[in-house]
């Protein structure tokens, strides 16, 4: 639900927050959630950055409690300013370097609450907040094609546009899930890849991206912090999943293999450290 992909029109890093990807509150370890937020944002908030907040999908089921919001507010030190936007979720911001906050698909409720809390918020910060009713409005402010927008948000946006035109929403038929291809690399377990690659211990996508980055990317500043075209990444993933060869020289962008490697690790059903070992490893640190 929290990610950093893409830049705005001024070259600043864009951090996206997707409410629809928030799991039910009873499934969250909120202490670790705070640690995750601080760790993730620490990588970006020292420089100028922009936040895109996708409000659609926040419901009573996944909405944090007020008690947790109070705890979150106390957790962050002077480096952070915790703005409880709409009393829904604390957007943790380094106020000085936050240049814009875009709230996509705002509800009337969130606008009313913003007006209530507006007197408590500095005028300078208030000018950074922009409401956007449709996803297309983002194109005026940032590199839209680089964003990884959840499918739920895309469908919601399409339904809003249809309602505006007086059209009925289309009947969506959900196809049955397809089994993974024998050559599948993304979204499958390491065991699956090993079994389908004649016992090779290192997945091909990891071997090739790491090898390429070692040869041509080690001197590149911000190698794993820059983004690449989402469509390009999807095209490369498709080639790997189909068992086809990938020549990263064709893309003329050293950040493509870096993002592909991150995407591979992020989409693993079981993380490299495994769920079973997580508590033990966290205890060591």
N, C-alpha and C positions, 0 to 999 in steps of 0.2 A: 504493500500500500504506500510505501515511501520509496521513491527512486529518483535518480538523477540521470536524465538522458536529454541531450540537446542543449541549445543555447538560445538566448533571445536575440533580437536584432542588433543589440550592442555587444554581442559576444559574451554575455554573462551566463554563468551556469544556471540551468533551470532545474529546480527541485519540484517534483510532482507529488501530491498527496491524494490518494484515491480512497474515498470513504467506502465504496462498494467492496473493496478488498479487505476491509477490517473484519476479522473473525468475530464470532459471538463473544461477548464480554466474559462469560463464564469459562471460556477456553483459554483466556489470556493470563499469562503470568505478568501482572502489571509492573512489577519491580523490574523484570527483565526488559519489558517494553520501554521503560524510561532509559535504561542503559543503552538499548538499541538506538533510540532516538538521538541521544547525546553522541554516541559513537558515530552514527551516520552523518549527522549534521556537522560534526567537528571537522569532517573532511572538506567542507565547502564554505562554511560561514566566515572564514577568515578573509575571503575575497568577496567582491560584489556578486550578488546572486539574486535570482527571481524565484518566487514560489507560485505554482499553479495548483489551486485547491479544487478538486472535483468533488462537489458536494453531494451529487447523486449517490444514493446507496446507504446513507447514514440512517439507521432505524433504531428503534428502541432496543432491539436485540443486540446490536453491536456498539451502542452508544456508551462511552465510559461514564461511570457514576460521578456525581459532584464531589464525593469524598476523594476519589482518585485524582480529579482535577486539582483539588486543593493540595494534595500530596505532590503532584507534579509541579505545581507553582513553587512550592518550597524547595524542591529538589535542585532546581537550576540556580547556579551561582550568578555573580554579577555579569559574567560573559553573556548570559542569555536574558532575553525578555520574553516571558511567557504570556502571550495574548490569547485569552480564552475566547476564541472567535465563536460567537453565538452560543457560548456555554456548551459547545459540542465536543471540541477536542483542542488541546493546547498546541498551537502552532509555535514551536520553539524557534525563536529568531534572534539572530545577532542584529540588533536594530540598525546599527550604523550602516552595515553592508547590505541589508535588504533593500533592494531598489524598487521592487514591485510585487504586489500580491494580487493575483487574478483569481477571482472566485467564479467558477464556472457552474452554471445552472443553479443560481441562488434561489432559495424559496422566500416567500414573503416573511416567514418567521425569522429567518436569519437576518433579513434586512431590518426588521423591527428591533431585534436585539442589538444589532450594530448601532442603531440610532440611540438606543438606551445607554450603551456603554461609550458612545462617542465623546461625551464630555470628559470621560476619564482618560481618553487617549489623546496624545499630542496631535496638534493640527498637522504637523509635518508628516507623521506616520499615517494619518488618515488619508492624505493625498496619494499615498502609495497603493491604496486599495481600489481595485476596479472590478465591477460586476460585469460578467459576460454571459448573455443568455444562450448563446449558441457556440459550438466549437469553432465554427468558421471565423468567429470574431478574434480568435487567438492568432490567426494568420497576420494580423496587423502588428502584432507585438513580438512574435518569436518565430523560430523555425519549426513550423507545425509538423512537418513530415518527420522530424527527429523524435517526436514524442511517442511514448508507448502508452497509448490510451486504451483502457479496458474496454472490451467488447460491450459490456453492460452500459457504459457511458455512451458509446457510439450509438447503440440502439435507442437509448433514451433521447439522445439528441435528434435522431431521425423521427421518433414519435412526436417530439415537440414541434418539429417543422411541419409534419403532416397535419397536426391539430391546427397550426396557424393557417394552413391552406384549406382547412375544412375537410381533409381527407381522412379516411379510416386507416388505422394502422394495419399493416399486412399480417396475414396469418403466418406465424413462424413455425416451420416444421423442423424439429430437431432430429437430425439423422442419428442413427445408432452409432456408437463409438467404433472406430475402426481399429483393428489390431495394428501394432507398430510394424513397420517394414523390417525385413531381416537386416537391412543396412542402417536402420534408425540410429541416430546419434543423440538427438535432443529429446529430453522428456522421458527417457528410459533409464533403467538402473545400470550401474557399472557391471553388474553380473550379466545382464542381458547383452550388453555390448561385448563383454568377454566371450560369452557363449557363441555369439554370432560372428566373432572375428577369430575363430580357431585358437582361442586361448590367449590371444594377445592381451597383455596386462594393461597397456596404455591405450586408451581410445584414440582412434585416428585423428579426430578433430583436435584433441589436446596435444598430441604429438606434433601435428603440423603447425598449429598456431604458435606453440612455444618455440619450436625450431625457427620459425620465420621471425618471431620477435627477437630471439637471441641474435640472429644474423643482422637484422636491419632496424631494430627498434630500441635498443638499450640506451641510446644517446638521446632519445626523444623525451623532452620535458612533458610531464603530465600525461604519460602514456596511457595509464589506466583511469584517468580522470576526464578525458575528453570523450565525446560521443561520435557516433557515425549515423548515416542515414538508416532509419528503421527499415526501409524497403530493401536496402542493400544487405542488411543483416539477415532479413527474412530470405532473400535470394540465396545467400551463402548457406544458411541453415537447410534450405530445401535441397541444395546440391549435396550436402553431406548426408542428409537423410536418405537420399536416393543412391548413395554410394558412388557419386561422381567426384572427379578430382576438382580441386579448387586452387587456382593460381592467384594469390593475393596481389601479385604485381599488376594484374589487370585492373585493380580498383584504385590504384594510385593514392591510397590512404592507409597509413600505418596503423590508424586507430581501428580499422575494420577487423583485423585478426584479434586485437586486444578486446574489442567488444564481443566478438564471437566467443572467445574463451570465457569471458565473464558470463555470457548468456548460457553457455554449456554448463558451467558450475551452478548457476542460479536455478536451472531447470532440472537438476538432478532430484529425483524423488526422495533420495536419502542423501543428506549432506556428507561430505568427505569425512568429517569427524564422527559421523553417525549420531543419531538421537540418543542411543544408549550410552555413549561415552561423553555426552555434552556436559553433564553435571560434574563428572570427574575432572575433565579438562578445565572447566571453569573454576573448580576448587583449587587446582594447581596454581592458577594465575593469582 
